[in-house]
Amino acid sequence: MGNPNYTTHLGMVDILPGDVERWHFIENLIRDTARTFHFKEIRTPILEDTGLIARGIGGDTDIVSKEMFAFERGDDRYVLRPEGTAPAVRAYIQHTLHQRGGSQKLFYIGPMFRAERPQKGRQRQFHQFGAEILGSADALADAETIALMHTLYRRLGVAHITLKLNSVGEPESRKTYREALRDYFRPHFHLLSEISQKRFDTNPMRILDSKEPEDRPLIEGAPLIREYLDADSAAHYRQLQKHLDRLGIPYEEDPYLVRGLDYYTRTAFELTSSDLGAQDALGGGGRYDLLVEELGGPATPAVGFAVGLERLLIVADALNLPLGGEKRLDVYIVTRGDEARKWALKHLRPLRDTGLSASMDLQARSMKAQMKEADREAARFVLLVGDDELASGSVTLRDMDASTEETVHFPEALRRMVGVAEG
């Protein structure tokens, strides 16, 4: 049989050495930014119960109806998690985090899965950073959540970002608004795109999300949700705007912003960047005061957002923002002879114990081949060890940047290399 020539599946991407370090940079920036806001990390399983996701996100969403990776094993029904909020809420309920008192400020970083058409910045396995505040109905929690997302991009160095803001009200006011939308779109039903025609009955507010060109002229004349907001939602929205003004976070009101998931109430927001072209979304979120109770927990107000890490990397590349790269090797030990190899193996540990990255040849190659390997690895220093060095109890320390070398005892070589690494 010939080689099967396996490759990754469509929409699944390998992250290789050299790129992984850029992901580390982003993830470290996220964790450090979340720490300054006193958000605490939570890690949930990649597999969740299919019913949890369907109930949490909404059965008529594209995610549930078309994009879930779901399967059965015996009587159990599983799904690869397509988003992070429902799993975080499930963990909040299961572990009774509300009993800790106060608001729970949680964040997560991890892979998500959706069977959608891959495109730039959008894969079937993708990665999200998300943050949730559970337990506060105050608009200040909305502002705090938005500030975290905004601060992350500001710390990354992204300048051209726009915060879009809207309120989708409470269920009763949304019900009235949906009927108003149906009344408006019904005479023009035959002009709507196929996907908007499907949304007409299930959730006409999703029509406002449409990017189909035939829908846009009709959407621009549609009634606005602010005309149907209940008094409490309108007051909440005004209070959030005041908080954002105090925080110095500019925003644009977007009356057509409704977000794609059914669990949102009141606040909806989205961050975009003009540096990304037509696919300009960086991340977004909103308030979901009914979701915890819907999933079997106590009535708990909540607000959160999610940011795609792939999208974040794209905008960083578009702006030539430094994300760090593959770190060079500190020291490579080049040996001549079996005794020198034994010496090298013994001394790798003290090198690494100081925090230096250290490596040696694993194939018993010639010194010339070992020096080529040291060059490929961009080693900062090379330690040359052979019979002469072993006899004198010394090593030859070669500074690859300065193109100098000196024969010294190992403790002195170690001291110098550590000094350079720390300085």
Residue pairs with C-beta under 8 A, 6 or more apart in sequence:
8 14
9 124
10 118
10 124
11 115
11 116
11 118
11 123
11 124
11 125
12 123
12 124
12 125
13 123
13 125
15 23
17 326
18 325
18 326
21 324
21 325
21 326
21 327
22 313
22 323
22 324
22 325
23 309
23 313
24 324
25 323
25 324
26 156
26 309
26 312
26 313
26 316
26 323
27 109
27 309
29 152
29 155
29 156
30 107
30 109
30 129
30 152
31 41
31 109
33 148
33 151
33 152
33 155
34 41
34 107
34 131
34 148
36 151
37 105
37 144
37 147
37 148
37 151
38 105
39 105
39 106
39 107
39 131
39 148
40 105
40 106
40 107
41 106
41 107
41 108
41 109
42 88
42 91
42 106
42 107
42 108
43 108
43 110
44 81
44 84
44 87
44 88
44 90
44 91
44 108
44 110
45 81
45 87
46 80
46 81
46 110
46 111
46 113
47 78
47 79
47 80
47 81
48 78
48 79
48 81
48 86
48 87
48 90
49 76
49 77
49 78
49 79
50 68
50 70
50 77
50 78
50 79
51 77
52 86
52 87
52 90
52 295
53 63
53 64
53 68
53 79
53 81
53 82
53 83
53 86
54 64
55 294
55 295
56 85
56 86
56 89
56 90
56 263
56 291
56 294
56 295
57 63
57 64
57 82
57 83
57 86
57 261
57 262
57 263
58 64
58 203
58 261
58 262
58 263
59 65
60 199
60 202
60 203
60 262
61 260
61 261
61 262
62 116
62 260
63 82
63 83
63 114
63 260
63 261
66 115
66 116
67 82
67 114
67 115
67 116
68 79
68 80
68 82
68 114
68 115
69 79
69 80
69 82
69 113
69 114
69 115
69 124
70 77
70 78
70 79
70 80
71 77
71 78
71 79
72 78
80 112
80 113
81 87
81 112
81 113
82 112
82 113
82 114
83 112
83 128
83 130
83 261
83 306
84 108
84 110
84 112
84 128
84 130
84 306
85 130
85 132
85 261
85 263
85 288
85 291
85 304
85 306
86 291
86 295
88 106
88 108
88 130
88 132
88 304
89 132
89 134
89 291
89 292
89 295
89 297
89 302
90 295
91 97
92 98
92 104
92 106
92 134
92 292
92 297
92 300
93 292
93 295
93 296
93 297
97 104
97 134
98 104
98 134
98 135
98 297
98 298
98 300
102 135
103 133
103 134
103 135
103 136
103 141
104 132
104 133
104 134
104 135
105 131
105 132
105 133
106 131
106 132
106 133
106 134
107 129
107 130
107 131
107 132
108 128
108 129
108 130
108 131
109 127
109 128
109 129
109 309
110 127
110 128
111 125
111 126
111 127
112 125
112 126
112 127
112 128
113 124
113 125
113 126
114 124
114 126
115 124
116 122
116 124
118 124
119 279
120 279
120 314
121 276
121 279
121 308
121 310
121 311
121 314
122 279
122 308
122 310
123 310
126 308
126 309
126 310
127 308
127 309
127 310
128 306
128 307
128 308
128 309
129 152
129 283
129 306
129 307
129 309
129 312
130 285
130 304
130 305
130 306
130 307
131 145
131 148
131 149
131 304
131 305
132 145
132 302
132 303
132 304
133 141
133 144
133 145
133 302
133 303
133 304
134 292
134 300
134 301
134 302
135 300
135 301
135 302
136 301
136 303
137 289
137 301
139 236
139 237
139 239
139 240
139 243
139 267
140 243
141 301
141 303
142 240
142 243
142 266
142 267
142 269
142 287
142 303
143 240
143 243
143 244
143 247
143 249
145 285
145 303
145 304
145 305
146 163
146 244
146 249
146 269
146 305
147 247
147 249
148 305
149 271
149 283
149 285
149 305
149 307
150 161
150 163
150 249
150 271
152 307
153 161
153 271
153 273
153 282
153 312
154 161
156 312
156 316
156 321
157 316
157 319
157 321
158 273
158 275
158 315
158 316
158 319
158 321
159 319
160 273
160 274
160 275
161 271
161 272
161 273
161 282
162 250
162 252
162 271
162 272
162 273
162 274
163 244
163 249
163 250
163 251
163 252
163 269
163 270
163 271
164 251
164 252
164 253
164 254
164 257
164 269
164 270
164 271
164 272
164 284
165 240
165 241
165 244
165 251
165 252
165 253
165 254
165 257
165 267
165 268
165 269
166 225
166 253
166 254
166 255
166 256
166 257
166 258
166 267
166 268
166 269
167 225
167 226
167 229
167 233
167 234
167 236
167 237
167 266
167 267
167 268
168 174
168 205
168 225
168 258
168 259
168 264
168 265
168 266
168 267
168 268
168 286
169 177
169 225
169 228
169 229
169 230
169 233
169 265
169 266
170 230
170 232
170 233
170 265
170 266
171 265
171 290
172 230
173 228
173 229
173 230
173 233
174 205
174 225
174 228
176 228
177 205
177 223
177 225
177 228
178 203
178 204
178 205
180 223
180 228
181 204
181 205
181 207
181 208
181 222
181 223
182 200
182 204
184 221
184 222
184 223
185 192
185 196
185 200
185 204
185 207
185 218
185 222
186 200
188 218
189 197
189 200
191 214
191 218
192 200
192 207
192 214
192 215
192 218
193 210
193 212
193 214
193 215
195 210
195 212
196 206
196 207
196 210
196 212
196 215
199 206
199 207
199 210
200 207
203 262
205 225
205 258
206 258
206 260
207 215
207 219
207 222
208 219
208 222
208 256
208 257
208 258
209 256
209 258
209 259
209 260
210 216
210 219
219 256
222 256
224 255
225 255
225 258
226 234
226 255
229 237
233 265
233 266
236 266
236 267
237 266
237 267
240 267
241 251
244 250
244 251
251 269
254 270
257 268
257 269
257 270
258 264
258 268
259 268
259 270
259 284
259 285
259 286
263 288
263 290
263 291
263 294
264 286
264 287
264 288
265 286
265 287
265 288
265 289
265 290
266 286
266 287
266 289
267 286
267 287
267 303
268 284
268 285
268 286
268 287
269 284
269 285
269 286
269 305
270 281
270 283
270 284
271 281
271 282
271 283
271 284
271 307
272 280
272 281
272 282
273 280
273 282
273 315
274 280
275 315
275 318
275 319
276 282
276 311
276 314
276 315
276 318
281 311
282 307
282 308
282 311
282 312
282 315
283 305
283 306
283 307
283 308
283 311
284 305
284 306
285 303
285 304
285 305
285 306
286 303
286 304
286 305
287 301
287 302
287 303
288 302
288 303
288 304
289 300
289 301
289 302
291 302
292 298
292 299
292 300
292 302
293 299
293 300
313 323
315 321
316 323
327 357
328 377
328 378
328 379
328 380
329 357
329 358
329 359
329 374
329 377
329 378
329 379
329 380
330 351
330 356
330 357
330 358
330 379
330 380
330 381
330 417
330 421
331 351
331 356
331 357
331 358
331 359
331 379
331 380
331 381
331 382
331 383
331 417
332 358
332 359
332 360
332 370
332 373
332 374
332 377
332 379
332 381
332 382
332 383
333 344
333 347
333 348
333 358
333 359
333 360
333 361
333 382
333 383
333 385
334 360
334 361
334 367
334 370
334 371
334 374
334 382
334 383
334 384
334 385
335 341
335 343
335 344
335 360
335 361
335 367
335 370
335 384
335 385
335 386
336 367
336 384
336 385
336 386
336 387
337 386
337 387
339 387
339 390
340 385
340 386
340 387
340 389
340 390
341 360
341 361
341 364
343 385
343 390
344 360
344 383
344 385
345 360
347 410
348 358
348 359
348 360
350 414
351 358
351 414
351 417
352 358
354 414
354 418
355 418
355 421
356 417
356 418
356 421
359 377
359 379
361 369
361 370
361 373
365 373
367 384
371 382
374 382
374 400
375 400
379 400
380 399
380 400
380 401
380 417
380 420
380 421
381 397
381 398
381 399
381 400
381 417
381 420
382 397
382 398
382 400
383 395
383 396
383 397
383 398
383 413
384 395
384 396
384 398
384 405
385 395
385 396
389 395
389 396
389 407
392 407
393 409
393 410
394 407
394 408
394 409
394 410
395 407
395 408
395 409
395 410
395 413
396 405
396 406
396 407
397 405
397 406
397 407
397 408
397 413
397 416
397 417
398 404
398 405
399 405
408 416
